[in-house]
Amino acid sequence: MAAGPGSARSLIQFIRTLGELKRVPRTGWVYRNVGKPESVSDHMYRMAVIAFLVKDEKINKDRCVRLALVHDMAECIVGDIAPADNISKEEKHRREKEAMEHLTGLLNEDVEKEIFDLWEEYENQSSFEAKYVKELDRFEMIMQAFEYEELEPKPGRLQDFFDSTKGKFHHPEILQLVTALNTERNSRIMGTCISAPPTAQESEPNILPHNT
């Protein structure tokens, strides 16, 4: 007999499926030949920690943490679909919604609804918290891009990731972080003398991890 939603067997299945996020690499980094690209769960965890640091009293911090933990959950089934995969936003949303319905269907009804509703809230950008977490998503991406440039080390190589976020940060707290990050990054770029022309790898077209 099949185990019902919320049973120990179903919870194990949910947890194991969710664990795939540890093994799903962020596609944008793969396409840019970054060594040892982060996993989706790496990205989600740091987003959740940054959300925990929210100071704005008008924002529900706990809700932001939950949104960060849920926003890419469907990728444990569908993978990290990038713009370069030539899949429309509508099709991407359909696949991810179907994955979330399957995944949350393994849970008790109350938890199923909570997680699915959080995912839809983020997808629809229907709350102040969802919009804030979307900005965190973009910030975490450029933070990671900067770290990869440092590790390679090839300052400025991932400029297209930064370009994709221009004009998309609005919250004062996140703007502060972005300004501080760009200041540090620009000082590294200015301090690096590049005498050789860019390689084919460095000249690749914009390929980003997510639709930003």
URDAUR-V408226 format. One record per helix or strand of 2 or more residues. SS is the DSSP state (a for helix, b for strand). FROM is the first residue (numbers start at 1). TO is the last residue. If there is no record, write none. Layout:
((SS:FROM:TO) (SS:FROM:TO))
This chain:
((a:8:22) (a:27:31) (a:40:52) (a:61:70) (a:75:78) (a:83:85) (a:89:104) (a:109:124) (a:128:152) (a:159:163) (a:172:190))
